[in-house]
């Protein structure tokens, strides 16, 4: 494990993970002038991670490494994303180790969560009924209940941020990720799963990072010990999102939707697809989030979908240019 050479001061914020949400959390923290370290298993720096954020290498499945790497942190952010095929098995262990790391460090704990535990039969708000309809939802609920119990016992100061599916610069593995935007900027048809005519709330990844940083930097005790919703723009159907993106690209709308039966078939050969089958309900009926209360409480606003898509397409176009430059000429 590769630790920092100098002991960080007590204002240090440490992010477990370096995926898109972690990168945008780091960017929001650095914009506030907060010292940041980030931790991943490879020690490699993602392109969206600020250059002045030092990357520490640690295997967080190893409890001792997690504890050792977090010493000196004042706030830790759990922004991890295990492989989907291993999500239910690895995530509770990762959380347990990062929780212990925060406790040993005496740090506050900001957890990035999803909406798997929530009742999605009606609009999801901060007060929606907790009613997981999948095995992953039950795991997510158990993970959150453990955090809440620690806070109520006074053993760890925690806060959670929940968000629907991400989109935006850096987001690849999402219903509005690589299969949509990388294909569109290459002039191909976007590929989506499920119904294209059902409203679905999306969370712009920069808004998620800003909300995480806002919570982590807050000294308002009223914000801690509970779960908040990230900003979400008004919901749109998958067809509407793709049509808007195609207008921004000044090209005809190109959309290919895989039927519901296709994912289980793909899952016979792909572990991540197999693990996604139980979550199909999110794209087969309305999945709507209203986080207005959280936005007011945190002083945040959601990026309008047109603005988020403009930034997303620009990032994907830059990735396409970089890929073309790396490809050998013929």
C-alpha positions as CSV (number, residue, x, y, z in Angstrom):
1,X,0.0,0.0,0.0
2,X,1.3,3.4,-0.9
3,X,0.5,6.0,1.8
4,X,1.1,9.7,1.9
5,X,4.4,10.7,3.2
6,X,3.2,13.7,5.3
7,X,0.6,13.4,8.0
8,X,-2.5,15.3,6.7
9,X,-4.1,18.0,8.8
10,X,-7.5,17.7,10.4
11,X,-9.2,19.6,7.5
12,X,-8.5,16.7,5.1
13,X,-11.3,15.1,3.2
14,X,-10.8,11.6,1.9
15,X,-12.8,9.9,-0.8
16,X,-13.0,6.1,-1.0
17,X,-13.3,5.4,-4.7
18,X,-12.3,7.2,-7.9
19,X,-15.3,6.6,-10.2
20,X,-17.3,9.4,-11.7
21,X,-19.1,10.3,-8.5
22,X,-15.9,10.4,-6.6
23,X,-14.2,12.5,-9.2
24,X,-17.0,15.1,-9.2
25,X,-17.1,15.1,-5.4
26,X,-13.3,15.9,-5.5
27,X,-13.8,18.6,-8.0
28,X,-16.5,20.2,-5.9
29,X,-14.4,20.0,-2.8
30,X,-11.3,21.5,-4.5
31,X,-13.5,24.3,-5.8
32,X,-14.2,25.0,-2.1
33,X,-10.5,25.0,-1.3
34,X,-10.7,21.8,0.7
35,X,-7.7,19.4,0.8
36,X,-8.6,16.1,-0.7
37,X,-7.1,12.6,-1.0
38,X,-8.7,9.8,-2.9
39,X,-8.3,6.0,-2.5
40,X,-8.5,3.2,-5.1
41,X,-7.1,-0.2,-5.6
42,X,-4.8,0.6,-8.5
43,X,-3.3,3.9,-7.5
44,X,-4.1,5.2,-11.0
45,X,-5.6,8.7,-11.6
46,X,-8.8,9.0,-13.6
47,X,-8.8,11.8,-16.2
48,X,-11.6,13.7,-14.4
49,X,-9.8,13.6,-11.0
50,X,-8.3,17.1,-10.2
51,X,-4.5,17.0,-10.7
52,X,-3.8,18.2,-7.1
53,X,-5.7,15.4,-5.5
54,X,-3.2,12.7,-4.4
55,X,-4.3,9.1,-5.1
56,X,-3.5,6.5,-2.5
57,X,-3.4,2.8,-3.3
58,X,-5.3,0.4,-1.0
59,X,-7.4,-2.7,-1.2
60,X,-10.5,-1.8,0.8
61,X,-11.6,-5.4,1.0
62,X,-8.6,-5.6,3.5
63,X,-9.8,-4.0,6.7
64,X,-6.4,-3.1,7.9
65,X,-5.5,-1.3,4.7
66,X,-8.8,0.7,4.9
67,X,-8.0,1.7,8.5
68,X,-4.4,2.6,7.8
69,X,-5.1,4.7,4.7
70,X,-7.7,6.9,6.4
71,X,-5.7,8.0,9.4
72,X,-5.8,11.8,9.7
73,X,-9.0,12.3,7.7
74,X,-11.6,14.6,9.1
75,X,-14.3,13.6,6.7
76,X,-14.5,10.4,4.6
77,X,-16.8,9.8,1.6
78,X,-17.9,6.4,0.6
79,X,-18.3,6.6,-3.2
80,X,-17.5,3.0,-4.1
81,X,-19.0,1.0,-7.0
82,X,-18.2,-2.7,-6.9
83,X,-18.6,-4.7,-10.1
84,X,-22.4,-5.4,-10.5
85,X,-21.9,-9.1,-10.6
86,X,-20.3,-8.9,-7.1
87,X,-22.3,-5.9,-5.8
88,X,-24.4,-7.7,-3.1
89,X,-21.4,-9.7,-1.8
90,X,-18.7,-7.1,-1.7
91,X,-20.5,-3.8,-1.0
92,X,-21.4,-4.6,2.7
93,X,-17.9,-5.6,3.4
94,X,-16.5,-2.5,1.8
95,X,-18.8,-0.3,3.8
96,X,-18.0,-2.1,7.0
97,X,-14.3,-1.5,6.4
98,X,-14.6,2.1,5.5
99,X,-16.9,2.7,8.5
100,X,-14.3,1.3,10.8
101,X,-11.7,3.5,9.0
102,X,-13.8,6.6,9.7
103,X,-14.3,5.5,13.4
104,X,-10.6,5.0,14.0
105,X,-9.8,8.3,12.3
106,X,-12.5,10.1,14.2
107,X,-13.9,11.3,10.9
108,X,-17.5,12.0,9.8
109,X,-18.9,9.7,7.2
110,X,-20.7,10.7,3.9
111,X,-22.3,7.7,2.2
112,X,-23.4,7.8,-1.5
113,X,-26.4,5.6,-1.9
114,X,-28.9,4.7,-4.5
115,X,-32.7,4.3,-4.5
116,X,-32.9,0.5,-4.5
117,X,-34.6,0.4,-1.1
118,X,-37.3,2.9,-2.0
119,X,-40.9,2.2,-3.1
120,X,-40.9,3.3,-6.7
121,X,-44.6,2.8,-7.3
122,X,-45.1,6.5,-6.7
123,X,-42.8,9.6,-6.9
124,X,-39.8,9.1,-4.6
125,X,-39.2,11.8,-2.0
126,X,-37.2,12.0,1.2
127,X,-40.2,10.6,3.1
128,X,-41.2,7.8,0.6
129,X,-41.9,4.3,2.0
130,X,-39.0,2.0,2.3
131,X,-40.0,-1.1,0.4
132,X,-37.2,-2.9,-1.5
133,X,-38.4,-5.0,-4.4
134,X,-35.2,-6.7,-5.2
135,X,-32.4,-8.6,-3.4
136,X,-30.1,-5.7,-4.0
137,X,-32.7,-3.4,-2.5
138,X,-32.7,-5.5,0.6
139,X,-28.9,-5.4,0.8
140,X,-29.0,-1.6,0.4
141,X,-31.6,-1.2,3.1
142,X,-29.5,-3.4,5.5
143,X,-26.4,-1.3,4.8
144,X,-28.2,2.0,5.5
145,X,-29.8,0.6,8.7
146,X,-26.3,-0.2,10.0
147,X,-25.2,3.3,9.3
148,X,-28.2,4.8,11.0
149,X,-27.8,2.6,14.0
150,X,-24.2,3.7,14.4
151,X,-25.3,7.4,14.3
152,X,-28.1,6.9,16.7
153,X,-25.7,5.2,19.1
154,X,-23.2,8.1,18.8
155,X,-20.6,5.8,17.4
156,X,-20.2,7.6,14.0
157,X,-21.5,10.8,12.6
158,X,-23.1,9.9,9.2
159,X,-25.1,11.4,6.4
160,X,-26.3,9.8,3.2
161,X,-27.0,11.1,-0.3
162,X,-29.3,9.1,-2.6
163,X,-29.6,9.5,-6.4
164,X,-31.2,7.8,-9.4
165,X,-29.2,6.8,-12.5
166,X,-26.3,9.1,-13.3
167,X,-25.5,10.8,-16.5
168,X,-22.8,13.2,-17.5
169,X,-19.1,13.5,-18.2
170,X,-17.3,10.4,-17.1
171,X,-20.4,8.3,-16.7
172,X,-20.2,5.2,-18.8
173,X,-22.0,2.3,-17.0
174,X,-25.5,3.8,-16.8
175,X,-28.8,3.5,-18.7
176,X,-27.7,6.9,-20.1
177,X,-24.0,6.2,-20.5
178,X,-21.7,4.7,-23.1
179,X,-24.3,2.7,-24.9
180,X,-26.2,5.9,-25.6
181,X,-23.8,8.8,-25.9
182,X,-20.6,7.1,-27.3
183,X,-22.8,5.6,-30.0
184,X,-24.6,8.9,-30.8
185,X,-21.4,10.9,-31.2
186,X,-20.2,8.1,-33.6
187,X,-23.3,8.5,-35.7
188,X,-24.8,5.2,-34.5
189,X,-28.2,4.4,-32.9
190,X,-28.4,4.7,-29.1
191,X,-29.1,1.5,-27.3
192,X,-31.4,1.4,-24.4
193,X,-33.1,-1.3,-22.3
194,X,-36.8,-1.5,-21.4
195,X,-39.5,0.9,-22.3
196,X,-38.7,4.2,-23.9
197,X,-42.0,5.9,-23.2
198,X,-41.8,5.9,-19.3
199,X,-40.6,9.0,-17.3
200,X,-37.3,8.4,-15.6
201,X,-35.4,10.8,-13.3
202,X,-31.7,11.2,-14.0
203,X,-29.1,12.7,-11.7
204,X,-26.4,14.8,-13.4
205,X,-23.1,13.6,-12.1
206,X,-21.7,17.1,-11.3
207,X,-24.8,17.8,-9.2
208,X,-24.2,14.6,-7.3
209,X,-20.6,15.6,-6.6
210,X,-21.7,19.1,-5.5
211,X,-24.3,17.6,-3.1
212,X,-21.8,15.2,-1.6
213,X,-19.3,18.1,-1.0
214,X,-22.0,20.3,0.4
215,X,-23.0,17.6,3.0
216,X,-19.4,16.8,3.8
217,X,-18.5,20.4,4.4
218,X,-21.6,21.2,6.5
219,X,-21.4,21.8,10.2
220,X,-25.2,22.0,10.5
221,X,-26.1,19.2,12.8
222,X,-29.6,19.1,11.4
223,X,-28.3,17.8,8.1
224,X,-26.5,14.9,9.6
225,X,-27.9,11.5,10.7
226,X,-30.3,11.2,7.8
227,X,-30.6,10.6,4.0
228,X,-31.0,13.4,1.4
229,X,-31.8,13.3,-2.3
230,X,-29.4,14.6,-4.9
231,X,-30.8,17.3,-7.3
232,X,-32.8,15.8,-10.1
233,X,-34.1,17.7,-13.1
234,X,-37.7,17.0,-14.1
235,X,-38.1,13.4,-15.4
236,X,-38.0,12.6,-19.1
237,X,-38.5,9.4,-21.0
238,X,-35.5,7.6,-22.6
239,X,-36.9,8.5,-26.0
240,X,-37.1,12.2,-25.0
241,X,-33.6,12.3,-23.7
242,X,-32.1,10.7,-26.8
243,X,-34.2,13.0,-29.1
244,X,-32.9,16.0,-27.2
245,X,-29.3,14.7,-27.6
246,X,-29.7,14.1,-31.3
247,X,-31.0,17.7,-31.8
248,X,-27.9,19.0,-30.0
249,X,-25.8,16.9,-32.4
250,X,-27.9,18.1,-35.3
251,X,-28.6,14.6,-36.4
252,X,-31.8,12.4,-36.8
253,X,-32.9,10.6,-33.8
254,X,-31.5,7.1,-33.7
255,X,-32.7,4.7,-31.1
256,X,-32.6,1.0,-30.6
257,X,-34.5,-0.5,-27.6
258,X,-33.8,-4.0,-26.4
259,X,-37.0,-5.8,-25.3
260,X,-37.5,-6.9,-21.7
261,X,-36.8,-10.6,-22.5
262,X,-33.4,-9.7,-24.0
263,X,-31.6,-9.0,-20.7
264,X,-32.1,-12.4,-19.1
265,X,-30.9,-14.0,-22.4
266,X,-27.8,-11.8,-22.4
267,X,-27.4,-12.7,-18.7
268,X,-26.7,-16.3,-19.7
269,X,-23.4,-15.2,-21.0
270,X,-22.7,-11.9,-19.0
271,X,-22.5,-11.8,-15.2
272,X,-23.2,-8.1,-14.9
273,X,-26.3,-8.4,-17.2
274,X,-27.5,-11.4,-15.2
275,X,-27.2,-9.3,-12.0
276,X,-29.2,-6.5,-13.6
277,X,-32.3,-8.5,-14.4
278,X,-34.0,-7.9,-11.0
279,X,-33.6,-4.1,-11.5
280,X,-35.5,-4.0,-14.8
281,X,-38.5,-2.6,-13.0
282,X,-36.8,0.8,-13.1
283,X,-37.0,1.0,-16.9
284,X,-40.3,-0.8,-17.4
285,X,-42.5,1.7,-15.5
286,X,-42.2,5.3,-14.3
287,X,-39.3,5.9,-12.0
288,X,-39.6,9.5,-10.8
289,X,-37.7,11.4,-8.1
290,X,-38.7,14.7,-6.5
291,X,-35.8,16.0,-4.4
292,X,-37.1,19.6,-4.0
293,X,-37.0,19.5,-0.2
294,X,-33.4,18.4,-0.2
295,X,-32.5,21.0,-2.8
296,X,-33.9,23.7,-0.6
297,X,-32.3,22.4,2.5
298,X,-28.9,22.1,0.9
299,X,-29.2,25.3,-1.2
300,X,-28.7,23.4,-4.5
301,X,-30.4,23.4,-7.9
302,X,-30.5,20.7,-10.5
303,X,-28.7,21.3,-13.8
304,X,-31.3,21.5,-16.6
305,X,-31.4,18.5,-18.8
306,X,-30.4,20.4,-21.9
307,X,-27.4,21.8,-20.1
308,X,-26.3,18.5,-18.7
309,X,-26.7,16.8,-22.1
310,X,-24.6,19.6,-23.8
311,X,-21.8,18.9,-21.3
312,X,-22.2,15.1,-21.6
313,X,-22.0,15.1,-25.4
314,X,-19.0,17.5,-25.4
315,X,-17.1,15.0,-23.1
316,X,-18.0,12.0,-25.2
317,X,-17.0,13.9,-28.4
318,X,-13.6,14.6,-26.7
319,X,-13.2,10.9,-25.9
320,X,-14.0,10.0,-29.5
321,X,-11.4,12.5,-30.7
322,X,-8.8,11.1,-28.3
323,X,-9.6,7.5,-29.4
324,X,-9.2,8.5,-33.1
325,X,-5.9,10.1,-32.3
326,X,-4.7,6.9,-30.6
327,X,-5.9,4.6,-33.4
328,X,-3.3,3.7,-36.1
329,X,-3.9,5.3,-39.4
330,X,-4.5,3.1,-42.4
